[in-house]
Amino acid sequence: MPQQQPIAGRYELLEPLDNGGMGDVWRGYDAVLDRPVAVKLIRQQAVGGSPQLAEEFAKRFRREARITARIQHPGVPQVYDAVLDDTYERLFLVMELVDGMSLSAYIHPNRLLPVSWAVAVAAQVATVLSYAHEVPVIHRDLKPSNILVARDGTVKVLDFGIAAILRTDVTKLTATGTPIGTYQYMAPEQVRGGRTTPQTDLYALGCVLHELLGGRLLFTADSEYMVMYQHVNAAPTPLRVLRPEVPQELEDLVLHLLLKAPEARPADVQEVYERLRPFLPPPGRMPGPGEAGPAGVPDPTGLFRNPYAPRARAGAGRSAPVAADPAAGQAAPVPVPAQLRAEIDEAYAHSDALLDEERFAQAAEVLGEIIEPAARALGAESRKVLELRTRRAAIQLLGGDYRAALPEFDALADAYARTDGPTGEPARACRAQAARCRAELGQVTDALAALRGLLDVVRTVDGDLSEEAVELRRDIGMLLLAQGQAVEAHRILRPLHDDLCLVFGPGDEMTEEVGEALALIGLDLDAPAT
């Protein structure tokens, strides 16, 4: 269950994400920096049975975390904090939250991955290891559950240094006689309790790549000890026996990685990458027949097909959180069930309380959790659902998450145009907010065009002195000024200032803001020509 009190007064546990031998992982929230985090709870038996042991464990973690922090690579999630609770029984590791899928979800014996996908994962892991081994940091516990593929296809290697902190690189036994460590991926030297080196990580990478291509574990047996015995003594099954279409050179590389003696494996991870390179998709090449991976999962080949590609344009490749049916606006309103109404009211109240504490990301998330069930019950373009979505987008804008708010405001403007008409007030408001997001994201030309088009509509409907028109005129003038178009900005802001003085008075906040802008413009306009 989530903590009643935030950890260290700032980290809240929201929902469980994963559990393993070392501890449970939670999706959490950092109330101080207003951002989502991952919180890993280290199990009590790992921390120790006394305050002294627990303190030593925490010190060991912090020492290892400082070393791990030197791995400067996007494939290594950041570790933000380590908190030992007052009972000295639990250690919480606070880390970057990665939105992605564990590599374990990719592996299935009846749905083998395209060779290019498996190689793309291994190549990215090799790149991460090259930076780690330079520090030097040895992972010691590389396995599919410690490898995530983020939504953009970037491979993230988790838990660097954790094995060293827990000292799982030797075959110790717990009180129940169970070996500590992930025995399915242990190099022979780990099983024997010997010294670990970068070649230990290469053996584990060979296990992972063999499993990605073959769809099954390298070794299986009725007991953990038999699997560990096989790692020390048994020859691995060549990949082409399991899957004939695997290239011979790739099979040779995997077998080289899986050699029993560390010194017999590839010299370093750079050599591994160079031998993987011929099987990576070249830049600009689209997937061919048989190269399409599983539907709905991140594609690790994208980074090689489109290296150093810019971010997708705002709204491109992403849909609004709730799909809209163009005909939905014509349907009769659906009564809101009492239970759903209460849940919506509770979500608004919770979100407002979070806003009071300037916890924008979490306030938006609270509303997001009720939007989908409300849309299913009431329709994607019901008034209640559109209001919830509008409120969430406004919070995202307020919190500075313009990239998330922009496509939602665009989608909302289209939805309101269907339900209230294209020149209706809700559609206009959403288009204005979308324009402001574009301005913040540097899309100034598009933002100005949208604001000017809206101003023409508002002038026709409500005149030049309505609150909406005044705000649009101010926004246009300020954008022009920010772009260095002082003369054009003066042409907009001068009559606006006169109107504001007349209607709202010289002491009004907006009047003063526009007046200050005009004073700055005047300094430039009145400067003597040179």
C-alpha positions as CSV (number, residue, x, y, z in Angstrom):
1,M,0.0,0.0,0.0
2,P,1.2,3.6,-0.6
3,Q,2.8,5.4,2.3
4,Q,0.5,7.5,4.5
5,Q,3.3,10.0,4.8
6,P,5.6,11.1,1.9
7,I,9.0,9.6,2.0
8,A,11.5,12.2,3.2
9,G,8.6,14.7,3.2
10,R,8.5,14.8,-0.6
11,Y,8.2,11.4,-2.4
12,E,4.7,9.8,-2.7
13,L,4.1,6.2,-3.7
14,L,1.2,6.1,-6.2
15,E,1.0,2.6,-7.7
16,P,3.1,-0.5,-7.9
17,L,5.0,-1.0,-11.2
18,D,7.1,-4.1,-10.7
19,N,8.4,-6.5,-8.0
20,G,11.4,-8.7,-7.9
21,G,13.9,-10.4,-5.6
22,M,15.5,-7.1,-4.5
23,G,12.3,-5.1,-3.8
24,D,9.2,-3.5,-5.2
25,V,9.2,-0.6,-7.7
26,W,6.5,2.1,-7.5
27,R,5.4,4.9,-9.7
28,G,5.9,7.9,-7.4
29,Y,5.7,11.7,-7.3
30,D,8.3,14.2,-6.2
31,A,6.2,17.0,-4.6
32,V,9.2,19.4,-4.4
33,L,10.1,19.3,-8.1
34,D,6.6,18.5,-9.4
35,R,7.7,15.5,-11.4
36,P,7.0,11.8,-11.6
37,V,9.6,9.4,-10.3
38,A,10.3,5.7,-9.8
39,V,10.8,4.6,-6.2
40,K,12.4,1.3,-5.5
41,L,11.9,-0.1,-2.1
42,I,14.9,-2.4,-1.1
43,R,13.7,-5.4,0.8
44,Q,14.4,-5.4,4.6
45,Q,16.6,-8.5,4.4
46,A,18.9,-6.8,1.9
47,V,19.3,-3.7,4.0
48,G,20.3,-5.5,7.2
49,G,19.0,-6.5,10.6
50,S,20.3,-3.6,12.7
51,P,20.7,0.2,12.4
52,Q,24.4,-0.2,12.0
53,L,24.1,-2.6,9.1
54,A,21.4,-0.4,7.5
55,E,23.6,2.7,7.8
56,E,26.5,0.8,6.2
57,F,24.2,-0.4,3.4
58,A,23.0,3.2,2.8
59,K,26.6,4.5,2.7
60,R,27.5,1.7,0.3
61,F,24.6,2.7,-1.9
62,R,25.6,6.4,-1.9
63,R,29.2,5.6,-2.7
64,E,28.1,3.4,-5.6
65,A,25.6,5.9,-6.8
66,R,28.2,8.6,-7.0
67,I,30.3,6.3,-9.3
68,T,27.3,5.3,-11.3
69,A,26.4,9.0,-11.8
70,R,29.6,9.4,-13.8
71,I,28.1,7.2,-16.6
72,Q,27.0,10.1,-18.9
73,H,24.7,8.4,-21.3
74,P,20.9,8.7,-22.1
75,G,20.6,5.0,-21.8
76,V,21.3,5.1,-18.1
77,P,18.4,6.5,-16.0
78,Q,19.4,8.9,-13.3
79,V,19.3,8.1,-9.6
80,Y,18.0,11.1,-7.7
81,D,18.0,10.1,-4.1
82,A,18.4,7.4,-1.5
83,V,16.3,7.6,1.7
84,L,16.8,5.3,4.7
85,D,13.6,5.4,6.8
86,D,13.5,6.1,10.6
87,T,13.2,2.4,11.4
88,Y,16.5,1.6,9.6
89,E,14.7,-1.3,7.9
90,R,13.9,0.1,4.5
91,L,15.9,2.0,1.8
92,F,14.1,3.9,-0.9
93,L,15.9,4.6,-4.1
94,V,14.4,7.4,-6.1
95,M,15.1,7.3,-9.8
96,E,14.1,8.7,-13.2
97,L,10.8,7.2,-14.3
98,V,11.1,5.7,-17.7
99,D,7.9,5.4,-19.8
100,G,8.6,2.2,-21.7
101,M,8.4,-1.6,-21.8
102,S,10.6,-4.2,-20.2
103,L,12.6,-6.3,-22.6
104,S,10.9,-9.3,-21.0
105,A,7.7,-8.3,-22.8
106,Y,9.4,-8.7,-26.2
107,I,10.4,-12.3,-25.7
108,H,8.0,-15.1,-26.7
109,P,8.8,-18.6,-28.1
110,N,6.0,-18.4,-30.7
111,R,6.5,-14.8,-31.8
112,L,10.2,-14.4,-32.6
113,L,11.5,-10.9,-33.0
114,P,12.9,-9.7,-36.3
115,V,16.7,-10.1,-36.3
116,S,17.1,-6.3,-36.7
117,W,15.1,-5.6,-33.6
118,A,17.1,-8.0,-31.4
119,V,20.4,-6.6,-32.8
120,A,19.2,-3.0,-32.3
121,V,18.6,-3.7,-28.6
122,A,21.9,-5.4,-28.2
123,A,23.7,-2.6,-30.0
124,Q,22.2,0.0,-27.8
125,V,23.0,-2.0,-24.7
126,A,26.6,-2.3,-25.9
127,T,26.8,1.4,-26.3
128,V,25.6,1.9,-22.8
129,L,28.1,-0.6,-21.5
130,S,31.0,1.1,-23.4
131,Y,30.4,4.2,-21.3
132,A,30.0,2.3,-18.1
133,H,33.1,0.2,-18.5
134,E,35.1,3.4,-19.2
135,V,34.3,4.7,-15.7
136,P,34.8,1.8,-14.8
137,V,31.4,0.4,-13.7
138,I,30.4,-3.3,-14.2
139,H,26.7,-3.9,-14.2
140,R,26.9,-7.5,-12.9
141,D,23.2,-8.2,-13.3
142,L,22.3,-7.6,-16.9
143,K,19.0,-9.3,-17.8
144,P,15.8,-8.6,-19.8
145,S,13.9,-7.2,-16.8
146,N,16.7,-4.7,-16.2
147,I,16.4,-3.4,-19.8
148,L,13.6,-1.1,-20.9
149,V,12.7,0.2,-24.3
150,A,11.4,3.7,-24.0
151,R,8.5,4.9,-26.2
152,D,10.9,6.5,-28.7
153,G,12.9,3.3,-29.0
154,T,15.8,4.3,-26.8
155,V,17.0,1.3,-24.7
156,K,17.5,2.1,-21.0
157,V,19.7,-0.1,-18.8
158,L,18.5,-0.1,-15.2
159,D,20.0,-0.9,-11.8
160,F,23.7,0.0,-12.6
161,G,25.6,-0.6,-9.4
162,I,22.7,-2.3,-7.5
163,A,24.3,-5.7,-7.8
164,A,27.5,-4.3,-6.4
165,I,25.6,-2.7,-3.5
166,L,23.8,-6.0,-2.7
167,R,27.0,-8.0,-3.5
168,T,25.2,-10.4,-5.7
169,D,28.2,-11.1,-7.9
170,V,29.2,-14.0,-5.7
171,T,27.3,-17.2,-5.1
172,K,26.3,-16.6,-1.5
173,L,23.4,-18.5,0.1
174,T,20.6,-17.0,2.1
175,A,19.3,-18.6,5.3
176,T,17.0,-20.7,3.2
177,G,19.8,-22.0,1.0
178,T,18.7,-19.9,-2.1
179,P,21.5,-18.4,-4.2
180,I,21.5,-14.6,-4.4
181,G,21.6,-13.3,-7.9
182,T,19.9,-13.9,-11.3
183,Y,21.2,-17.4,-12.0
184,Q,19.8,-17.5,-15.6
185,Y,22.3,-14.9,-16.7
186,M,25.3,-15.5,-14.4
187,A,28.7,-15.8,-16.1
188,P,30.7,-18.9,-15.0
189,E,33.0,-16.7,-13.0
190,Q,30.1,-15.3,-11.0
191,V,28.8,-18.8,-10.3
192,R,32.2,-19.8,-9.0
193,G,32.4,-16.6,-6.9
194,G,35.3,-15.3,-8.9
195,R,36.3,-11.7,-9.8
196,T,34.0,-9.9,-12.2
197,T,35.3,-7.9,-15.1
198,P,33.7,-6.2,-18.2
199,Q,33.7,-9.6,-19.8
200,T,31.2,-10.7,-17.2
201,D,28.7,-8.2,-18.6
202,L,29.5,-9.4,-22.1
203,Y,28.5,-13.0,-21.1
204,A,25.2,-11.7,-19.8
205,L,24.7,-9.7,-23.0
206,G,25.3,-12.9,-24.9
207,C,22.6,-14.6,-22.8
208,V,20.1,-11.8,-23.5
209,L,20.8,-11.7,-27.3
210,H,20.5,-15.5,-27.5
211,E,17.1,-15.2,-25.8
212,L,15.9,-12.3,-28.0
213,L,16.7,-14.3,-31.1
214,G,15.7,-17.7,-29.9
215,G,12.7,-16.8,-27.9
216,R,13.7,-18.8,-24.9
217,L,16.3,-18.9,-22.0
218,L,19.8,-20.0,-22.8
219,F,19.7,-22.8,-20.3
220,T,16.7,-24.4,-18.4
221,A,16.6,-27.1,-15.8
222,D,14.5,-28.4,-12.9
223,S,16.6,-26.5,-10.3
224,E,18.5,-23.3,-10.1
225,Y,21.7,-25.2,-9.3
226,M,21.4,-27.2,-12.5
227,V,21.1,-24.0,-14.5
228,M,24.2,-22.6,-12.8
229,Y,26.0,-25.9,-13.5
230,Q,25.1,-25.6,-17.2
231,H,26.5,-22.0,-17.3
232,V,29.8,-23.4,-16.0
233,N,30.0,-26.7,-18.0
234,A,27.3,-27.0,-20.8
235,A,27.7,-25.8,-24.4
236,P,25.0,-23.4,-25.5
237,T,22.7,-24.4,-28.4
238,P,23.8,-22.6,-31.6
239,L,21.1,-20.1,-32.7
240,R,20.9,-21.5,-36.2
241,V,19.7,-24.8,-34.7
242,L,16.8,-22.9,-33.2
243,R,16.3,-20.5,-36.0
244,P,18.0,-21.2,-39.4
245,E,17.6,-17.7,-40.8
246,V,19.9,-16.2,-38.2
247,P,23.1,-15.1,-40.1
248,Q,26.1,-17.3,-39.4
249,E,28.3,-14.3,-38.3
250,L,25.6,-13.3,-35.7
251,E,25.5,-16.8,-34.4
252,D,29.4,-16.8,-34.2
253,L,29.3,-13.5,-32.2
254,V,26.8,-14.9,-29.7
255,L,28.8,-18.1,-29.2
256,H,31.9,-15.9,-28.7
257,L,30.2,-13.9,-26.0
258,L,29.1,-17.1,-24.3
259,L,32.6,-18.7,-24.0
260,K,33.3,-20.0,-20.5
261,A,36.6,-18.3,-19.9
262,P,36.4,-14.5,-19.6
263,E,39.6,-13.9,-21.5
264,A,38.3,-15.9,-24.4
265,R,35.3,-13.6,-25.0
266,P,35.5,-10.5,-27.2
267,A,38.2,-8.0,-26.1
268,D,35.7,-5.3,-25.2
269,V,32.2,-4.1,-25.9
270,Q,33.4,-1.9,-28.7
271,E,34.3,-5.0,-30.6
272,V,30.8,-6.4,-30.0
273,Y,29.2,-3.3,-31.4
274,E,31.3,-3.4,-34.6
275,R,30.3,-7.0,-35.1
276,L,26.6,-6.1,-34.6
277,R,26.8,-3.1,-37.0
278,P,26.3,-5.1,-40.3
279,F,23.0,-6.4,-39.0
280,L,21.6,-3.0,-38.0
281,P,19.1,-1.2,-40.4
282,P,20.9,1.5,-42.3
283,P,19.8,5.2,-42.0
284,G,16.8,6.1,-44.1
285,R,15.8,2.5,-44.7
286,M,12.2,1.6,-43.9
287,P,11.3,-1.8,-42.5
288,G,11.0,-4.5,-45.2
289,P,9.0,-7.7,-45.3
290,G,9.5,-9.7,-42.1
291,E,11.1,-6.7,-40.3
292,A,8.0,-5.3,-38.7
293,G,8.1,-6.0,-34.9
294,P,5.3,-6.6,-32.5
295,A,2.3,-4.2,-32.8
296,G,2.0,-1.6,-30.1
297,V,5.5,-1.9,-28.6
298,P,8.3,0.6,-29.0
299,D,10.6,0.0,-32.0
300,P,14.4,-0.1,-31.0
301,T,15.4,0.1,-34.7
302,G,14.1,3.7,-35.1
303,L,17.3,5.2,-33.7
304,F,19.3,3.6,-36.4
305,R,16.9,4.2,-39.2
306,N,16.6,7.9,-38.3
307,P,19.7,8.8,-36.4
308,Y,19.8,12.3,-34.8
309,A,16.3,12.9,-36.2
310,P,14.5,16.0,-34.7
311,R,11.6,15.6,-32.4
312,A,8.3,14.9,-34.1
313,R,6.3,18.0,-34.8
314,A,3.8,18.9,-32.1
315,G,0.8,16.7,-32.5
316,A,2.5,14.4,-35.1
317,G,2.3,10.8,-34.3
318,R,0.3,11.3,-31.2
319,S,-3.4,11.3,-30.8
320,A,-5.6,13.1,-28.4
321,P,-6.1,11.2,-25.2
322,V,-9.7,10.5,-26.0
323,A,-10.7,9.6,-29.6
324,A,-13.4,11.9,-31.0
325,D,-16.3,10.7,-33.1
326,P,-17.3,13.5,-35.5
327,A,-20.9,12.5,-35.2
328,A,-20.9,12.4,-31.4
329,G,-21.8,16.0,-31.1
330,Q,-25.2,15.3,-32.6
331,A,-26.2,12.7,-30.1
332,A,-28.6,13.5,-27.3
333,P,-26.9,14.2,-23.9
334,V,-26.4,11.2,-21.7
335,P,-27.4,11.7,-18.0
336,V,-24.4,11.5,-15.7
337,P,-24.8,8.6,-13.2
338,A,-24.7,9.7,-9.6
339,Q,-21.6,7.6,-8.8
340,L,-19.7,9.0,-11.8
341,R,-20.7,12.5,-10.9
342,A,-19.3,12.0,-7.4
343,E,-16.1,10.7,-8.8
344,I,-15.8,13.6,-11.2
345,D,-16.4,16.1,-8.4
346,E,-13.8,14.3,-6.2
347,A,-11.3,14.5,-9.1
348,Y,-11.9,18.2,-9.5
349,A,-11.5,18.8,-5.7
350,H,-8.3,16.7,-5.6
351,S,-6.9,18.4,-8.6
352,D,-7.6,21.9,-7.2
353,A,-6.0,21.0,-3.9
354,L,-2.8,19.9,-5.8
355,L,-2.9,23.1,-7.8
356,D,-2.9,25.1,-4.6
357,E,0.4,23.5,-3.9
358,E,1.6,24.2,-7.5
359,R,1.8,20.4,-8.2
360,F,0.8,20.8,-11.8
361,A,1.9,17.5,-13.2
362,Q,0.0,15.5,-10.6
363,A,-3.1,17.8,-10.8
364,A,-3.3,17.1,-14.5
365,E,-2.8,13.4,-13.9
366,V,-5.7,13.2,-11.4
367,L,-8.1,14.6,-14.0
368,G,-6.6,12.2,-16.6
369,E,-7.6,9.2,-14.6
370,I,-11.3,10.1,-14.7
371,I,-11.4,11.2,-18.3
372,E,-11.4,7.7,-19.9
373,P,-14.2,6.2,-17.7
374,A,-16.2,9.3,-18.2
375,A,-15.8,9.1,-21.9
376,R,-16.9,5.5,-22.0
377,A,-20.0,6.3,-20.0
378,L,-21.0,9.6,-21.5
379,G,-19.4,9.8,-24.9
380,A,-16.1,11.3,-26.0
381,E,-17.6,14.7,-26.8
382,S,-20.1,15.0,-24.0
383,R,-20.0,18.3,-22.2
384,K,-18.6,16.8,-19.0
385,V,-15.8,15.0,-20.8
386,L,-14.8,18.1,-22.8
387,E,-14.8,20.2,-19.7
388,L,-12.5,17.7,-17.9
389,R,-10.1,17.6,-20.9
390,T,-10.1,21.4,-21.1
391,R,-9.3,21.7,-17.5
392,R,-6.5,19.2,-17.7
393,A,-5.0,21.0,-20.8
394,A,-5.2,24.3,-19.0
395,I,-3.3,22.9,-16.0
396,Q,-0.6,21.5,-18.4
397,L,-0.3,24.9,-19.9
398,L,0.0,26.5,-16.5
399,G,2.6,24.1,-15.5
400,G,4.7,24.7,-18.6
401,D,4.0,21.4,-20.3
402,Y,3.3,23.0,-23.6
403,R,4.1,20.0,-25.7
404,A,1.4,17.9,-24.0
405,A,-1.1,20.8,-23.9
406,L,-0.8,21.8,-27.6
407,P,-2.3,18.7,-29.3
408,E,-5.0,18.5,-26.7
409,F,-6.1,22.1,-27.2
410,D,-6.1,21.5,-31.0
411,A,-8.3,18.4,-30.6
412,L,-10.6,20.2,-28.2
413,A,-11.0,23.1,-30.6
414,D,-12.1,20.7,-33.3
415,A,-14.5,18.9,-30.9
416,Y,-16.0,22.2,-29.7
417,A,-16.4,23.3,-33.3
418,R,-18.5,20.3,-33.9
419,T,-20.6,20.6,-30.7
420,D,-20.9,24.5,-30.4
421,G,-19.9,25.7,-33.9
422,P,-16.5,26.8,-35.2
423,T,-16.9,30.4,-34.0
424,G,-18.3,29.5,-30.6
425,E,-16.6,30.7,-27.5
426,P,-15.2,27.3,-26.4
427,A,-13.6,26.6,-29.8
428,R,-12.2,30.1,-29.9
429,A,-10.7,29.8,-26.4
430,C,-9.0,26.5,-27.2
431,R,-7.6,27.8,-30.4
432,A,-6.2,30.8,-28.5
433,Q,-4.6,28.5,-25.9
434,A,-3.1,26.3,-28.7
435,A,-1.6,29.4,-30.3
436,R,0.0,30.4,-26.9
437,C,1.5,26.9,-26.6
438,R,2.9,27.3,-30.2
439,A,4.4,30.6,-29.2
440,E,6.1,29.0,-26.1
441,L,7.4,26.2,-28.3
442,G,9.0,28.7,-30.8
443,Q,6.3,28.3,-33.5
444,V,5.8,32.1,-33.6
445,T,4.7,32.5,-37.2
446,D,1.9,29.9,-36.8
447,A,1.0,31.4,-33.4
448,L,0.6,34.9,-34.8
449,A,-1.4,33.7,-37.8
450,A,-3.8,31.8,-35.4
451,L,-4.1,34.8,-33.0
452,R,-4.8,37.2,-35.8
453,G,-7.4,34.9,-37.3
454,L,-9.1,34.6,-34.0
455,L,-9.1,38.3,-33.4
456,D,-10.9,38.9,-36.7
457,V,-13.6,36.5,-35.6
458,V,-13.9,38.0,-32.1
459,R,-14.1,41.6,-33.5
460,T,-17.0,40.5,-35.7
461,V,-18.8,38.7,-32.8
462,D,-18.0,40.9,-29.7
463,G,-16.2,44.0,-30.9
464,D,-12.8,45.4,-30.2
465,L,-13.1,46.0,-26.5
466,S,-14.3,42.7,-25.2
467,E,-12.1,40.9,-22.7
468,E,-11.2,38.3,-25.3
469,A,-10.4,40.8,-28.0
470,V,-8.2,42.8,-25.6
471,E,-6.2,39.8,-24.5
472,L,-5.7,38.7,-28.2
473,R,-4.5,42.2,-29.1
474,R,-2.1,42.2,-26.2
475,D,-0.7,38.7,-27.1
476,I,-0.2,39.7,-30.7
477,G,1.6,42.9,-29.8
478,M,3.8,41.2,-27.2
479,L,4.7,38.4,-29.7
480,L,5.7,40.9,-32.3
481,L,7.8,42.8,-29.8
482,A,9.6,39.6,-28.7
483,Q,10.4,38.9,-32.4
484,G,12.0,42.3,-32.7
485,Q,9.2,43.7,-34.9
486,A,9.0,47.0,-32.8
487,V,7.3,49.1,-35.4
488,E,4.6,46.5,-36.0
489,A,4.2,45.9,-32.2
490,H,3.8,49.6,-31.7
491,R,1.0,49.7,-34.3
492,I,-0.9,47.1,-32.3
493,L,-0.1,48.2,-28.7
494,R,-0.5,52.0,-29.0
495,P,-4.3,52.0,-29.8
496,L,-4.7,49.1,-27.3
497,H,-3.2,51.2,-24.5
498,D,-5.5,54.1,-25.4
499,D,-8.5,51.7,-25.2
500,L,-7.4,50.2,-21.9
501,C,-6.9,53.6,-20.3
502,L,-10.3,54.7,-21.4
503,V,-12.2,51.5,-20.4
504,F,-10.2,50.1,-17.4
505,G,-8.1,53.1,-16.3
506,P,-4.4,53.8,-16.2
507,G,-3.9,51.8,-13.0
508,D,-5.2,48.5,-14.5
509,E,-2.7,45.7,-14.5
510,M,-2.9,45.1,-18.3
511,T,-2.8,48.8,-19.0
512,E,0.4,49.1,-17.0
513,E,1.9,46.0,-18.8
514,V,1.2,47.4,-22.2
515,G,2.4,50.9,-21.2
516,E,5.7,49.4,-20.1
517,A,6.1,47.6,-23.4
518,L,5.4,50.9,-25.3
519,A,8.1,52.6,-23.2
520,L,10.6,50.0,-24.2
521,I,9.5,50.4,-27.8
522,G,9.9,54.1,-27.5
523,L,13.5,53.8,-26.5
524,D,14.2,52.1,-29.9
525,L,11.9,54.3,-32.0
526,D,13.2,57.5,-30.6
527,A,16.9,56.6,-30.9
528,P,18.7,58.9,-33.3
529,A,19.5,57.5,-36.7
530,T,23.2,56.6,-37.3
